[in-house]
Amino acid sequence: MIARVVSVLLGTVLGALCSYCAFWIVGWAFGPLYASEEDMSRNVKIFLACAAIFMVCGGWLGNWMFKLFKRRLEQ
């Protein structure tokens, strides 16, 4: 049970890290993508929504990997 929780949490953290890295690379490649407070507010909202999606997908992937490795170890 604890191993499943740890794998899901690790997947969630890795999803958040991937989201941060993706947005950092886009910002680095294309320069600042804002010219006012409204643009910056919009970008933060987009980042938070994408980070949540990445974290959910990472948690799901962590759970899937746990199931896969558990099946392999039981054989």
Biopython code that builds the backbone (N, CA, C, O; Angstrom):
import numpy as np
from Bio.PDB.StructureBuilder import StructureBuilder

atoms = [
    (1, "MET", "N", (0.824, -1.196, 0.000)),
    (1, "MET", "CA", (0.000, 0.000, 0.000)),
    (1, "MET", "C", (0.869, 1.262, 0.000)),
    (1, "MET", "O", (0.632, 2.191, -0.773)),
    (2, "ILE", "N", (1.870, 1.281, 0.871)),
    (2, "ILE", "CA", (2.759, 2.444, 0.946)),
    (2, "ILE", "C", (3.530, 2.603, -0.358)),
    (2, "ILE", "O", (3.759, 3.723, -0.813)),
    (3, "ALA", "N", (3.930, 1.490, -0.959)),
    (3, "ALA", "CA", (4.686, 1.566, -2.212)),
    (3, "ALA", "C", (3.843, 2.185, -3.315)),
    (3, "ALA", "O", (4.365, 2.943, -4.132)),
    (4, "ARG", "N", (2.556, 1.881, -3.356)),
    (4, "ARG", "CA", (1.675, 2.472, -4.364)),
    (4, "ARG", "C", (1.562, 3.975, -4.148)),
    (4, "ARG", "O", (1.641, 4.748, -5.103)),
    (5, "VAL", "N", (1.378, 4.392, -2.900)),
    (5, "VAL", "CA", (1.260, 5.815, -2.591)),
    (5, "VAL", "C", (2.542, 6.545, -2.978)),
    (5, "VAL", "O", (2.488, 7.628, -3.562)),
    (6, "VAL", "N", (3.684, 5.962, -2.658)),
    (6, "VAL", "CA", (4.968, 6.585, -2.990)),
    (6, "VAL", "C", (5.143, 6.677, -4.498)),
    (6, "VAL", "O", (5.623, 7.692, -5.001)),
    (7, "SER", "N", (4.760, 5.633, -5.226)),
    (7, "SER", "CA", (4.913, 5.670, -6.685)),
    (7, "SER", "C", (3.994, 6.713, -7.313)),
    (7, "SER", "O", (4.393, 7.393, -8.259)),
    (8, "VAL", "N", (2.772, 6.849, -6.803)),
    (8, "VAL", "CA", (1.853, 7.871, -7.328)),
    (8, "VAL", "C", (2.381, 9.265, -7.001)),
    (8, "VAL", "O", (2.359, 10.150, -7.857)),
    (9, "LEU", "N", (2.855, 9.468, -5.771)),
    (9, "LEU", "CA", (3.408, 10.774, -5.404)),
    (9, "LEU", "C", (4.662, 11.109, -6.205)),
    (9, "LEU", "O", (4.850, 12.254, -6.615)),
    (10, "LEU", "N", (5.508, 10.125, -6.427)),
    (10, "LEU", "CA", (6.703, 10.351, -7.231)),
    (10, "LEU", "C", (6.325, 10.713, -8.671)),
    (10, "LEU", "O", (6.935, 11.597, -9.272)),
    (11, "GLY", "N", (5.329, 10.035, -9.215)),
    (11, "GLY", "CA", (4.845, 10.375, -10.553)),
    (11, "GLY", "C", (4.281, 11.779, -10.610)),
    (11, "GLY", "O", (4.481, 12.495, -11.591)),
    (12, "THR", "N", (3.575, 12.176, -9.562)),
    (12, "THR", "CA", (3.017, 13.525, -9.507)),
    (12, "THR", "C", (4.121, 14.577, -9.463)),
    (12, "THR", "O", (4.051, 15.589, -10.160)),
    (13, "VAL", "N", (5.123, 14.337, -8.653)),
    (13, "VAL", "CA", (6.246, 15.276, -8.555)),
    (13, "VAL", "C", (6.999, 15.352, -9.884)),
    (13, "VAL", "O", (7.379, 16.435, -10.328)),
    (14, "LEU", "N", (7.209, 14.205, -10.509)),
    (14, "LEU", "CA", (7.894, 14.210, -11.806)),
    (14, "LEU", "C", (7.053, 14.912, -12.874)),
    (14, "LEU", "O", (7.602, 15.576, -13.753)),
    (15, "GLY", "N", (5.744, 14.773, -12.808)),
    (15, "GLY", "CA", (4.862, 15.493, -13.732)),
    (15, "GLY", "C", (4.973, 16.994, -13.548)),
    (15, "GLY", "O", (5.031, 17.740, -14.526)),
    (16, "ALA", "N", (5.005, 17.443, -12.297)),
    (16, "ALA", "CA", (5.162, 18.874, -12.023)),
    (16, "ALA", "C", (6.519, 19.374, -12.509)),
    (16, "ALA", "O", (6.618, 20.465, -13.071)),
    (17, "LEU", "N", (7.555, 18.583, -12.296)),
    (17, "LEU", "CA", (8.890, 18.951, -12.748)),
    (17, "LEU", "C", (8.957, 19.037, -14.272)),
    (17, "LEU", "O", (9.571, 19.954, -14.817)),
    (18, "CYS", "N", (8.332, 18.094, -14.951)),
    (18, "CYS", "CA", (8.292, 18.128, -16.420)),
    (18, "CYS", "C", (7.538, 19.351, -16.920)),
    (18, "CYS", "O", (7.941, 19.971, -17.904)),
    (19, "SER", "N", (6.454, 19.699, -16.252)),
    (19, "SER", "CA", (5.696, 20.891, -16.630)),
    (19, "SER", "C", (6.553, 22.143, -16.474)),
    (19, "SER", "O", (6.593, 22.992, -17.365)),
    (20, "TYR", "N", (7.232, 22.252, -15.344)),
    (20, "TYR", "CA", (8.095, 23.406, -15.110)),
    (20, "TYR", "C", (9.197, 23.489, -16.168)),
    (20, "TYR", "O", (9.468, 24.562, -16.708)),
    (21, "CYS", "N", (9.824, 22.360, -16.455)),
    (21, "CYS", "CA", (10.901, 22.337, -17.453)),
    (21, "CYS", "C", (10.388, 22.699, -18.842)),
    (21, "CYS", "O", (11.054, 23.426, -19.578)),
    (22, "ALA", "N", (9.220, 22.202, -19.203)),
    (22, "ALA", "CA", (8.656, 22.517, -20.516)),
    (22, "ALA", "C", (8.394, 24.020, -20.647)),
    (22, "ALA", "O", (8.723, 24.625, -21.667)),
    (23, "PHE", "N", (7.805, 24.614, -19.615)),
    (23, "PHE", "CA", (7.532, 26.049, -19.682)),
    (23, "PHE", "C", (8.813, 26.862, -19.619)),
    (23, "PHE", "O", (8.894, 27.921, -20.240)),
    (24, "TRP", "N", (9.811, 26.399, -18.889)),
    (24, "TRP", "CA", (11.084, 27.106, -18.838)),
    (24, "TRP", "C", (11.753, 27.088, -20.207)),
    (24, "TRP", "O", (12.297, 28.103, -20.644)),
    (25, "ILE", "N", (11.719, 25.951, -20.883)),
    (25, "ILE", "CA", (12.335, 25.839, -22.208)),
    (25, "ILE", "C", (11.610, 26.738, -23.213)),
    (25, "ILE", "O", (12.256, 27.405, -24.021)),
    (26, "VAL", "N", (10.274, 26.761, -23.170)),
    (26, "VAL", "CA", (9.520, 27.635, -24.075)),
    (26, "VAL", "C", (9.855, 29.098, -23.796)),
    (26, "VAL", "O", (10.047, 29.876, -24.730)),
    (27, "GLY", "N", (9.927, 29.476, -22.530)),
    (27, "GLY", "CA", (10.280, 30.856, -22.185)),
    (27, "GLY", "C", (11.693, 31.207, -22.603)),
    (27, "GLY", "O", (11.956, 32.324, -23.048)),
    (28, "TRP", "N", (12.599, 30.260, -22.462)),
    (28, "TRP", "CA", (13.987, 30.496, -22.860)),
    (28, "TRP", "C", (14.112, 30.617, -24.377)),
    (28, "TRP", "O", (14.862, 31.454, -24.878)),
    (29, "ALA", "N", (13.378, 29.782, -25.104)),
    (29, "ALA", "CA", (13.495, 29.770, -26.560)),
    (29, "ALA", "C", (12.826, 30.975, -27.216)),
    (29, "ALA", "O", (13.330, 31.495, -28.212)),
    (30, "PHE", "N", (11.708, 31.419, -26.675)),
    (30, "PHE", "CA", (10.949, 32.480, -27.324)),
    (30, "PHE", "C", (10.975, 33.807, -26.583)),
    (30, "PHE", "O", (10.311, 34.755, -27.001)),
    (31, "GLY", "N", (11.717, 33.895, -25.505)),
    (31, "GLY", "CA", (11.813, 35.149, -24.772)),
    (31, "GLY", "C", (10.600, 35.397, -23.907)),
    (31, "GLY", "O", (9.736, 34.528, -23.787)),
    (32, "PRO", "N", (10.522, 36.563, -23.306)),
    (32, "PRO", "CA", (9.362, 36.860, -22.456)),
    (32, "PRO", "C", (8.080, 36.879, -23.291)),
    (32, "PRO", "O", (8.014, 37.521, -24.340)),
    (33, "LEU", "N", (7.085, 36.176, -22.812)),
    (33, "LEU", "CA", (5.818, 36.062, -23.538)),
    (33, "LEU", "C", (4.741, 36.942, -22.912)),
    (33, "LEU", "O", (3.560, 36.595, -22.936)),
    (34, "TYR", "N", (5.144, 38.071, -22.356)),
    (34, "TYR", "CA", (4.178, 38.971, -21.752)),
    (34, "TYR", "C", (4.652, 40.401, -21.932)),
    (34, "TYR", "O", (5.848, 40.677, -22.025)),
    (35, "ALA", "N", (3.678, 41.304, -21.981)),
    (35, "ALA", "CA", (4.001, 42.716, -22.101)),
    (35, "ALA", "C", (3.295, 43.539, -21.033)),
    (35, "ALA", "O", (3.553, 44.735, -20.896)),
    (36, "SER", "N", (2.411, 42.906, -20.280)),
    (36, "SER", "CA", (1.684, 43.636, -19.242)),
    (36, "SER", "C", (1.303, 42.674, -18.120)),
    (36, "SER", "O", (1.567, 41.474, -18.193)),
    (37, "GLU", "N", (0.681, 43.223, -17.087)),
    (37, "GLU", "CA", (0.223, 42.398, -15.966)),
    (37, "GLU", "C", (-0.852, 41.402, -16.418)),
    (37, "GLU", "O", (-0.903, 40.273, -15.929)),
    (38, "GLU", "N", (-1.699, 41.824, -17.343)),
    (38, "GLU", "CA", (-2.762, 40.933, -17.832)),
    (38, "GLU", "C", (-2.166, 39.724, -18.550)),
    (38, "GLU", "O", (-2.629, 38.597, -18.379)),
    (39, "ASP", "N", (-1.136, 39.972, -19.351)),
    (39, "ASP", "CA", (-0.477, 38.862, -20.050)),
    (39, "ASP", "C", (0.189, 37.918, -19.058)),
    (39, "ASP", "O", (0.117, 36.698, -19.209)),
    (40, "MET", "N", (0.832, 38.479, -18.050)),
    (40, "MET", "CA", (1.499, 37.652, -17.050)),
    (40, "MET", "C", (0.473, 36.829, -16.260)),
    (40, "MET", "O", (0.707, 35.658, -15.963)),
    (41, "SER", "N", (-0.650, 37.444, -15.929)),
    (41, "SER", "CA", (-1.717, 36.738, -15.209)),
    (41, "SER", "C", (-2.258, 35.593, -16.059)),
    (41, "SER", "O", (-2.508, 34.501, -15.547)),
    (42, "ARG", "N", (-2.438, 35.838, -17.343)),
    (42, "ARG", "CA", (-2.905, 34.797, -18.263)),
    (42, "ARG", "C", (-1.898, 33.656, -18.327)),
    (42, "ARG", "O", (-2.285, 32.488, -18.308)),
    (43, "ASN", "N", (-0.618, 33.980, -18.403)),
    (43, "ASN", "CA", (0.414, 32.945, -18.489)),
    (43, "ASN", "C", (0.479, 32.105, -17.218)),
    (43, "ASN", "O", (0.706, 30.897, -17.287)),
    (44, "VAL", "N", (0.285, 32.728, -16.065)),
    (44, "VAL", "CA", (0.288, 31.975, -14.811)),
    (44, "VAL", "C", (-0.897, 31.016, -14.773)),
    (44, "VAL", "O", (-0.753, 29.872, -14.343)),
    (45, "LYS", "N", (-2.058, 31.468, -15.216)),
    (45, "LYS", "CA", (-3.239, 30.595, -15.252)),
    (45, "LYS", "C", (-3.018, 29.418, -16.195)),
    (45, "LYS", "O", (-3.394, 28.288, -15.884)),
    (46, "ILE", "N", (-2.414, 29.683, -17.340)),
    (46, "ILE", "CA", (-2.117, 28.602, -18.289)),
    (46, "ILE", "C", (-1.124, 27.620, -17.673)),
    (46, "ILE", "O", (-1.282, 26.405, -17.800)),
    (47, "PHE", "N", (-0.104, 28.150, -17.010)),
    (47, "PHE", "CA", (0.887, 27.277, -16.368)),
    (47, "PHE", "C", (0.248, 26.414, -15.291)),
    (47, "PHE", "O", (0.519, 25.215, -15.224)),
    (48, "LEU", "N", (-0.594, 27.000, -14.447)),
    (48, "LEU", "CA", (-1.225, 26.230, -13.368)),
    (48, "LEU", "C", (-2.138, 25.141, -13.919)),
    (48, "LEU", "O", (-2.170, 24.031, -13.389)),
    (49, "ALA", "N", (-2.882, 25.451, -14.982)),
    (49, "ALA", "CA", (-3.753, 24.436, -15.585)),
    (49, "ALA", "C", (-2.925, 23.311, -16.193)),
    (49, "ALA", "O", (-3.240, 22.137, -16.003)),
    (50, "CYS", "N", (-1.874, 23.658, -16.919)),
    (50, "CYS", "CA", (-1.016, 22.628, -17.523)),
    (50, "CYS", "C", (-0.268, 21.834, -16.459)),
    (50, "CYS", "O", (-0.088, 20.626, -16.606)),
    (51, "ALA", "N", (0.166, 22.487, -15.402)),
    (51, "ALA", "CA", (0.857, 21.778, -14.326)),
    (51, "ALA", "C", (-0.082, 20.772, -13.666)),
    (51, "ALA", "O", (0.330, 19.659, -13.339)),
    (52, "ALA", "N", (-1.336, 21.159, -13.469)),
    (52, "ALA", "CA", (-2.311, 20.224, -12.887)),
    (52, "ALA", "C", (-2.517, 19.021, -13.798)),
    (52, "ALA", "O", (-2.594, 17.888, -13.324)),
    (53, "ILE", "N", (-2.607, 19.261, -15.097)),
    (53, "ILE", "CA", (-2.778, 18.156, -16.054)),
    (53, "ILE", "C", (-1.553, 17.252, -16.040)),
    (53, "ILE", "O", (-1.687, 16.029, -16.022)),
    (54, "PHE", "N", (-0.365, 17.839, -16.049)),
    (54, "PHE", "CA", (0.868, 17.051, -15.996)),
    (54, "PHE", "C", (0.942, 16.237, -14.712)),
    (54, "PHE", "O", (1.376, 15.085, -14.732)),
    (55, "MET", "N", (0.519, 16.829, -13.591)),
    (55, "MET", "CA", (0.583, 16.122, -12.313)),
    (55, "MET", "C", (-0.396, 14.951, -12.267)),
    (55, "MET", "O", (-0.065, 13.886, -11.746)),
    (56, "VAL", "N", (-1.586, 15.140, -12.804)),
    (56, "VAL", "CA", (-2.559, 14.042, -12.858)),
    (56, "VAL", "C", (-2.035, 12.924, -13.750)),
    (56, "VAL", "O", (-2.107, 11.750, -13.388)),
    (57, "CYS", "N", (-1.510, 13.286, -14.910)),
    (57, "CYS", "CA", (-0.949, 12.277, -15.817)),
    (57, "CYS", "C", (0.251, 11.576, -15.182)),
    (57, "CYS", "O", (0.421, 10.369, -15.349)),
    (58, "GLY", "N", (1.072, 12.315, -14.465)),
    (58, "GLY", "CA", (2.224, 11.714, -13.785)),
    (58, "GLY", "C", (1.793, 10.754, -12.690)),
    (58, "GLY", "O", (2.385, 9.686, -12.534)),
    (59, "GLY", "N", (0.771, 11.120, -11.933)),
    (59, "GLY", "CA", (0.250, 10.223, -10.909)),
    (59, "GLY", "C", (-0.336, 8.962, -11.508)),
    (59, "GLY", "O", (-0.130, 7.868, -10.984)),
    (60, "TRP", "N", (-1.066, 9.109, -12.606)),
    (60, "TRP", "CA", (-1.623, 7.957, -13.298)),
    (60, "TRP", "C", (-0.501, 7.059, -13.832)),
    (60, "TRP", "O", (-0.576, 5.835, -13.732)),
    (61, "LEU", "N", (0.517, 7.668, -14.387)),
    (61, "LEU", "CA", (1.649, 6.899, -14.909)),
    (61, "LEU", "C", (2.398, 6.189, -13.775)),
    (61, "LEU", "O", (2.841, 5.054, -13.946)),
    (62, "GLY", "N", (2.541, 6.841, -12.630)),
    (62, "GLY", "CA", (3.172, 6.203, -11.480)),
    (62, "GLY", "C", (2.377, 4.993, -11.003)),
    (62, "GLY", "O", (2.962, 3.964, -10.664)),
    (63, "ASN", "N", (1.056, 5.105, -10.973)),
    (63, "ASN", "CA", (0.207, 3.984, -10.585)),
    (63, "ASN", "C", (0.320, 2.845, -11.598)),
    (63, "ASN", "O", (0.391, 1.676, -11.219)),
    (64, "TRP", "N", (0.337, 3.185, -12.869)),
    (64, "TRP", "CA", (0.457, 2.173, -13.930)),
    (64, "TRP", "C", (1.798, 1.446, -13.829)),
    (64, "TRP", "O", (1.855, 0.225, -13.973)),
    (65, "MET", "N", (2.870, 2.189, -13.584)),
    (65, "MET", "CA", (4.182, 1.568, -13.440)),
    (65, "MET", "C", (4.226, 0.656, -12.209)),
    (65, "MET", "O", (4.848, -0.406, -12.248)),
    (66, "PHE", "N", (3.572, 1.063, -11.121)),
    (66, "PHE", "CA", (3.512, 0.226, -9.934)),
    (66, "PHE", "C", (2.821, -1.106, -10.255)),
    (66, "PHE", "O", (3.303, -2.174, -9.878)),
    (67, "LYS", "N", (1.690, -1.022, -10.954)),
    (67, "LYS", "CA", (0.974, -2.252, -11.320)),
    (67, "LYS", "C", (1.834, -3.133, -12.214)),
    (67, "LYS", "O", (1.863, -4.352, -12.039)),
    (68, "LEU", "N", (2.529, -2.536, -13.162)),
    (68, "LEU", "CA", (3.372, -3.289, -14.086)),
    (68, "LEU", "C", (4.497, -3.997, -13.337)),
    (68, "LEU", "O", (4.726, -5.188, -13.552)),
    (69, "PHE", "N", (5.199, -3.286, -12.465)),
    (69, "PHE", "CA", (6.300, -3.900, -11.728)),
    (69, "PHE", "C", (5.812, -4.930, -10.714)),
    (69, "PHE", "O", (6.491, -5.925, -10.458)),
    (70, "LYS", "N", (4.651, -4.695, -10.148)),
    (70, "LYS", "CA", (4.098, -5.658, -9.195)),
    (70, "LYS", "C", (3.785, -6.978, -9.902)),
    (70, "LYS", "O", (4.066, -8.053, -9.371)),
    (71, "ARG", "N", (3.204, -6.893, -11.096)),
    (71, "ARG", "CA", (2.920, -8.093, -11.880)),
    (71, "ARG", "C", (4.195, -8.825, -12.248)),
    (71, "ARG", "O", (4.242, -10.054, -12.199)),
    (72, "ARG", "N", (5.233, -8.079, -12.616)),
    (72, "ARG", "CA", (6.515, -8.696, -12.986)),
    (72, "ARG", "C", (7.163, -9.399, -11.809)),
    (72, "ARG", "O", (7.752, -10.469, -11.965)),
    (73, "LEU", "N", (7.053, -8.795, -10.620)),
    (73, "LEU", "CA", (7.671, -9.389, -9.435)),
    (73, "LEU", "C", (6.916, -10.641, -8.966)),
    (73, "LEU", "O", (7.517, -11.535, -8.371)),
    (74, "GLU", "N", (5.622, -10.708, -9.226)),
    (74, "GLU", "CA", (4.832, -11.848, -8.807)),
    (74, "GLU", "C", (5.048, -13.070, -9.691)),
    (74, "GLU", "O", (4.719, -14.185, -9.286)),
    (75, "GLN", "N", (5.584, -12.885, -10.866)),
    (75, "GLN", "CA", (5.785, -14.021, -11.784)),
    (75, "GLN", "C", (6.951, -14.860, -11.387)),
    (75, "GLN", "O", (7.255, -15.850, -12.052)),
]
sb = StructureBuilder()
sb.init_structure("model")
sb.init_model(0)
sb.init_chain("A")
sb.init_seg("    ")
for serial, (resi, resn, name, xyz) in enumerate(atoms, 1):
    if name == "N":
        sb.init_residue(resn, " ", resi, " ")
    sb.init_atom(name, np.array(xyz, "f"), 0.0, 1.0, " ", f" {name:<3s}", serial, name[0])
structure = sb.get_structure()
